[in-house]
Amino acid sequence: MRIAVSGSHCTGKSTLIEEFLRVHTEFIHEPEPYTVLVEEFGEEFSAEPSVDDFLRQLEFNIKRLQEYASDANVIYERCPIDFLAYLDCFSPVKPELVAQVSKAVRHLDLIVYVPLDNSIAVGDEEFPKLRQAVDRRLSAIYREEEFGIIASTNVSIIEATGPTQNRLRTVEDSAVL
């Protein structure tokens, strides 16, 4: 099963994935593209979020999605829709980019959307306005079918809320493990 955990930054995605992997050791973890690009490939990103940086992460995320067979057990920290939401916060995205993301999402079986939980406080260094804007964009994409991405794929979407253990239970109840 190919699972992607989606959400704005600082929503508890990493914590959920850590708990999931603790229980489901048969899964491969694909870390967030930013982390891999910086730590493994030595790439540098600007201090302020930028369109170019999000495009690079999207490109890398799509490449990683294509590397696994349909029967692989892998959990991704982020999916292409995340980067589409970030990019859309800077300027309206072009239909070609939406089509590229839609095609890439077909490499997933399940997307776990982790909406913003205001109990997780962030400082100004985490760009709280961008965090909220991205969550609004993701909500529109997942809940209101903005861009028509979900309808054009066979991917299942679930929303994981509450404490980490509740989120984990939601994933386990929805995934074919």
JOMO-V376564 format. One record per helix or strand of 3 or more residues. SS is the DSSP state (~ for helix, > for strand). FROM is the first residue (numbers start at 1). TO is the last residue. If there is no record, write none. Layout:
ss:SS from:FROM to:TO
ss:SS from:FROM to:TO
This chain:
ss:> from:2 to:6
ss:~ from:13 to:23
ss:> from:28 to:30
ss:~ from:33 to:39
ss:~ from:51 to:66
ss:> from:74 to:77
ss:~ from:80 to:90
ss:~ from:95 to:105
ss:> from:110 to:113
ss:~ from:124 to:126
ss:~ from:128 to:143
ss:~ from:146 to:148
ss:~ from:150 to:152
ss:> from:156 to:159
ss:~ from:164 to:174
